[in-house]
Amino acid sequence: MTRRMKSSQLPPSLRGALLMTTLAVTVLSGGLSHADKTTARADMPATVGYSVIKTARSTDAKEMLVVSGGGWFKDRQLQHNVVLIQHPKGDLLIDTGLGRNVDAQVEEMSWMHRQLLAYADVYPLIDQLEASQYDFARLRGIIPTHMHWDHVSGLEDLPSVPVWVTAEEHNFAVHEGKAPAFLRSQFDSPAIDWEFVRFDDEPYEGFDKSKDVFSDGTVVMVSLAGHTSGQVGVFLNLASGNRLFFIGDTTWTAEGIERRAPRPAMVQWLAGIDWNREQNQVHIEHINALAAKDSKLTIVPAHDENVAAKLSLYPVFAY
């Protein structure tokens, strides 16, 4: 990671999902060899684990607005989830979900956008951690998969924790990001400690470059640029042999990976959800192939409520 000076002029985060049918509906909107990394290693700490934290949910949406080929009569209730990774060298957060000040933050959006991106049942990450008496001294960093508003709303609740992003993602948010996707109030705190991720020239699971965060094969970051200019994915490899791949918003649901299906073209036309739709589709195809060859690999889209329900939910951890 390369540390960047804190700045009070660091803008917003990308996230737009203005979804509607004939009625206005809302959707959420250092490295090892390939062989070494796909199996549990003797030096992987047994205490590495994860827990999923739900910070809010979106209002109901028809599945046909969430993934191409989705059902017209099937309702989905996407979630704003966070993942807490436990590691002996320090814990990591993947995304921050909706924070304490989200209601004030979304005032930057137009009235129409606030209706289309409506959310409910907000229980901020910081409140859940405090309620469980979590030791905040354990937190080593926050990894936003990307900087859309619903992934970084809680950054200002954890001002002293380093935020690890790619330079591409940060620069796009600062120089080109606009509401409703990017919300300046989420980034303008001088207390935010930005650190830029630099990937190593180490191939990993078919990705050209990677970042082995703890140099032990447990947490490996890769580029998933496509949905946004600098989105990242995070592999978590447990001593049990179980593996998870947190893919941000490459797709909103597991069905998108299983069917190799992007978001509906209508959604892209309405809101320009994906920065590079073709590049994002390449990642969808690749992740589909990874899942097909490895039965112990669970693909985890950031918002899929059905996938989250099968995982370990905070404050319970899985190892």
Backbone hydrogen bonds, N-H to C=O, Kabsch-Sander energy under -0.5 kcal/mol:
donor,donor_aa,acceptor,acceptor_aa,energy
2,T,196,F,-3.1
3,R,1,M,-0.6
4,R,194,W,-2.4
19,L,17,A,-1.4
21,T,23,L,-2.1
25,V,19,L,-0.5
25,V,23,L,-0.7
26,T,60,D,-0.9
27,V,17,A,-0.7
27,V,116,L,-0.6
28,L,29,S,-4.6
37,K,33,S,-2.2
38,T,34,H,-1.2
39,T,36,D,-0.9
44,M,41,R,-1.5
48,V,45,P,-1.5
49,G,86,Q,-1.6
50,Y,318,A,-1.7
51,S,84,L,-1.4
52,V,312,S,-3.0
53,I,82,V,-3.4
54,K,52,V,-0.5
55,T,53,I,-0.6
55,T,80,H,-2.7
56,A,80,H,-0.6
57,R,120,A,-2.2
58,S,78,L,-3.3
59,T,118,A,-1.1
61,A,76,R,-1.9
63,E,74,K,-3.0
64,M,71,G,-1.6
65,L,62,K,-2.2
66,V,63,E,-1.8
67,V,63,E,-2.0
68,S,262,P,-2.7
70,G,67,V,-2.2
75,D,73,F,-0.6
76,R,61,A,-3.1
79,Q,303,H,-2.5
80,H,56,A,-2.4
81,N,79,Q,-0.9
81,N,302,A,-1.0
82,V,53,I,-2.4
83,V,94,I,-1.7
84,L,51,S,-2.9
85,I,83,V,-0.6
85,I,92,L,-3.2
86,Q,49,G,-2.8
86,Q,84,L,-0.5
90,G,87,H,-2.0
91,D,138,R,-2.7
92,L,85,I,-2.2
93,L,141,G,-2.0
94,I,83,V,-2.8
95,D,93,L,-0.7
95,D,143,I,-1.4
96,T,151,H,-2.4
102,V,99,G,-1.4
105,Q,101,N,-2.4
106,V,102,V,-2.5
107,E,104,A,-1.1
108,E,105,Q,-1.7
109,M,106,V,-1.8
114,R,110,S,-2.2
115,Q,111,W,-1.6
116,L,112,M,-2.4
117,L,113,H,-2.4
118,A,115,Q,-1.1
120,A,57,R,-2.5
123,Y,55,T,-3.1
125,L,96,T,-0.5
128,Q,124,P,-1.9
129,L,125,L,-2.5
130,E,126,I,-2.2
131,A,127,D,-2.2
132,S,128,Q,-1.4
133,Q,130,E,-1.5
134,Y,129,L,-2.7
136,F,134,Y,-1.1
138,R,135,D,-2.1
139,L,136,F,-1.3
140,R,91,D,-3.3
141,G,91,D,-1.2
142,I,162,P,-2.5
143,I,93,L,-3.7
149,W,13,S,-0.8
149,W,181,A,-1.7
151,H,148,H,-2.2
152,V,148,H,-1.0
153,S,97,G,-0.6
153,S,149,W,-0.6
154,G,97,G,-1.0
155,L,152,V,-1.8
157,D,154,G,-1.1
158,L,155,L,-1.9
161,V,158,L,-1.6
163,V,193,D,-3.2
164,W,142,I,-3.2
164,W,162,P,-0.6
165,V,163,V,-0.7
165,V,195,E,-2.2
170,H,166,T,-2.3
171,N,167,A,-2.9
172,F,168,E,-2.0
173,A,169,E,-2.2
174,V,170,H,-2.5
175,H,171,N,-2.7
176,E,172,F,-2.4
177,G,172,F,-1.5
181,A,178,K,-0.8
182,F,178,K,-2.7
184,R,182,F,-0.6
186,Q,183,L,-2.0
187,F,184,R,-2.2
188,D,184,R,-1.2
192,I,189,S,-1.4
194,W,192,I,-1.0
195,E,163,V,-2.9
196,F,2,T,-3.2
197,V,165,V,-2.7
199,F,197,V,-0.5
200,D,210,S,-3.4
202,E,200,D,-2.3
204,Y,207,F,-2.4
207,F,204,Y,-2.5
210,S,200,D,-1.8
211,K,221,M,-1.9
213,V,211,K,-1.2
213,V,219,V,-2.0
214,F,219,V,-0.5
215,S,212,D,-0.7
220,V,218,T,-0.5
220,V,235,F,-2.1
221,M,211,K,-2.6
222,V,233,G,-2.2
224,L,231,Q,-2.9
226,G,228,T,-2.8
227,H,224,L,-0.8
231,Q,228,T,-0.7
232,V,145,T,-2.3
233,G,222,V,-2.6
234,V,246,F,-2.1
235,F,220,V,-3.2
236,L,244,L,-3.0
237,N,218,T,-2.9
238,L,236,L,-0.6
238,L,242,N,-2.5
240,S,319,Y,-1.0
241,G,238,L,-1.9
243,R,296,K,-2.6
244,L,236,L,-2.3
245,F,298,T,-2.7
246,F,234,V,-2.9
247,I,245,F,-0.7
247,I,300,V,-1.6
250,T,247,I,-2.0
256,G,253,T,-0.8
257,I,253,T,-0.7
257,I,254,A,-0.7
258,E,254,A,-2.8
259,R,255,E,-2.7
260,R,257,I,-0.8
261,A,256,G,-2.1
267,V,264,P,-0.6
268,Q,264,P,-1.7
269,W,265,A,-2.6
270,L,266,M,-2.5
271,A,267,V,-2.6
272,G,268,Q,-2.5
275,W,227,H,-2.2
276,N,226,G,-3.1
280,N,276,N,-2.3
281,Q,277,R,-1.9
282,V,278,E,-1.6
283,H,279,Q,-1.4
284,I,280,N,-2.0
285,E,281,Q,-2.4
286,H,282,V,-2.1
287,I,283,H,-2.8
288,N,284,I,-2.1
289,A,285,E,-1.8
290,L,286,H,-2.1
291,A,287,I,-2.4
292,A,288,N,-1.8
293,K,289,A,-1.4
294,D,290,L,-1.0
297,L,294,D,-1.6
298,T,243,R,-2.4
298,T,296,K,-0.6
299,I,297,L,-0.5
300,V,245,F,-2.9
302,A,248,G,-2.6
304,D,301,P,-0.6
305,E,303,H,-0.6
308,A,304,D,-2.0
309,A,305,E,-1.5
310,K,306,N,-0.5
310,K,307,V,-1.4
311,L,308,A,-1.5
314,Y,52,V,-2.7
316,V,313,L,-2.2
318,A,50,Y,-2.1
